[in-house]
Every structure is written in structure tokens, then in C-alpha cells.
């Protein structure tokens, strides 16, 4: 259990003090995040660390926005055969831990009982660029970049992940696609390039996952502008993950969108964006991994015949 008195070294901060400092940095980081360049950096970081908590994703983006793969000092050494380079500065994040405390029993005469509680403590991770040693295997999803067959596979995965029906139709309004919330249906414009079709599908699928009648909190509805910010942010994150061109994504409007919202509202939107991107990426990765294994098994069977 943490010693909060810290009488032996008055200059050394307690775990609680360090965590409080980090939380203050995060509050400031949220308000400063909504500049076009910083926001893109954050979403790019999230595309690589989609399963990390919002707090830790933001902490990594604030300290090392170009990070691509992080692990602890011992994990790099023991699991990956790599060593952190001398003089490298760690990236501070928050790690959960459990501890036990004694609480008074509610029944008179019974002794205090020990209960387990959860907390957070600062810990350090290092990016792969800060290490040296054994070469790491390539990440399979990167093989999709620029590959037509890869795009087809990604499109099929997206249709499976998406909770709405996906149709193609001639859209004469100039829109590339739309999500019909009442019909739970996504329409994609026919005749678009494969990459534009996929990018549009990701955007509309984000709407279907975030803004369906079932997903929206009726007591705290979000406005149309917020819906578009959330869907476009998910689309950028997912496209970035799979190496699809993101040059035409612009977030110049993000500062204006955030100015009339408090930190709680901003965090809420950012957490919804993170959760949706994580769900989409996890589903796509599972489908791609399954299909890759099936294709490999099929090729092995053909060779044995």
C-alpha cells in the first residue's frame, strides 16, 4: 500500500500526487487538443493505440506523437528481445493496480474486513524507436496498403462490422453516401473508386454505430455538428490504421466546434470516438486474420493434392 506520508524523502512525490499532476496535465491537454495539427496527431496516435484508454492515448500523443509501438522496459527485454537505448526518456502513462484496505464491518462486534480496491499509478513505456535489438515481425494489416484485393477484403470486413445494411445507389444530390437512421441503412454512391467507397463506408458506419436511435442518449442528445465531427474522426482513425490516404481530411473547423463545450463534453465525445474506432478496428482485424488463415489453409490443401 502507498505510503502517503513520505517522511523519508520530502522531495519525492507520492503516487497520489503524481497521478493528480497527470490528471491536471490531461485536463489541460484536452482543451489544447482542438487545433487542427494537434488533433490529427492525436487521431493518428489513436489509430496505433486504439485499445488504450483515452487518458493513455492522449498522454502518448502529448509526449511522443510519432510513437508507433510502445511497451515497458522489461517487456521490451523479456518478450521482444530488445533493449531500451541508453539515455532515452520514457513516456509516462497510467497503469491500473489493485490494493487491499481494511474497512470497519457494518455488523457490530465483527472485526474489520479486508477489501480490494483499484487505483492508478504512473508507469513508463518506450516506443520501438527508442529500442534496439531483435527485429520485430511486420504488422499484417499494413499489407492492405495500395492492394486492390486488400481493399476488397477490407470492404467485406467493414460490411460485417457495420450494424446497418449497406446498399449501392445512384445518389444525385452530390453526396458520396448517407446513413438513414430510421431504416438502419447506409447508401453508397455507385461508380466511386474503391478507396473512396471504403472511406465513405467507414464514415457512414461510424454514424450507424454512434448515432442510431439505440445508441444515442435521449436525455443528452448531440447536435448534428458533433455527429459529423465524431464520424469524421472515426473515419480518419480507421483509414490511417489501414494505410488509406488521409491527406484530404481537414480538421480546421475543430477549434470552432470545441469552443462552446466544456471539458466534460469534449472528453465524452473523444471517448465515444475512441470506443467506436477500437470496435471497428478490432472487428476488421479479426475478420482479416480469419480470412488470411483460411486462405493459407486452402493453399496448403492445394499443395498437398
SULSUL-V803330 format. One record per pair of residues at least 12 apart in sequence whose ideal C-beta (glycine too) atoms are under 6 Angstrom apart, sorted by the first residue. I is the first residue (numbers start at 0). J is the second residue. Records with the same first field share a line. If there is no record, write none. Layout:
I = J, J
//
This chain:
0 = 98
1 = 14
14 = 120
17 = 121
18 = 119
25 = 54
28 = 57, 61
29 = 262, 265, 266
33 = 253, 254, 257
35 = 250, 251
38 = 250, 253
40 = 60, 64
41 = 60
42 = 232, 235, 236
43 = 239
44 = 56, 59, 60, 64
45 = 236
46 = 236, 239, 240
47 = 67
49 = 276, 277, 280
50 = 277
53 = 269, 270, 273
54 = 93
55 = 92
58 = 92
59 = 90
62 = 90
63 = 90, 126
66 = 126
68 = 127
69 = 124, 126
71 = 124
75 = 130
80 = 132, 133
81 = 130, 132, 133
82 = 132
83 = 125, 129, 130
84 = 129, 131
87 = 129
89 = 123, 125
90 = 124
91 = 121, 123
92 = 124
93 = 119
94 = 120, 122
95 = 117, 119
96 = 120
97 = 115, 117
98 = 116
99 = 113, 115
101 = 113
102 = 114
140 = 241
141 = 242
143 = 241
144 = 242
150 = 193
153 = 197
154 = 197
156 = 283, 286
157 = 200
159 = 286
160 = 279, 282
161 = 204, 207
162 = 207
163 = 183, 184, 185, 207
164 = 184
165 = 185
166 = 186
167 = 187, 189
168 = 186
169 = 189
170 = 188
175 = 188, 199
176 = 199, 203
178 = 203, 206, 207
185 = 203
187 = 199
198 = 238
201 = 234, 237
202 = 230, 234
205 = 230, 233, 234, 275
206 = 230
208 = 275
209 = 229, 275
210 = 226
224 = 256
228 = 256
229 = 268, 271, 272
232 = 272
233 = 272, 275, 276
235 = 248
236 = 276
237 = 276, 279
240 = 280
//
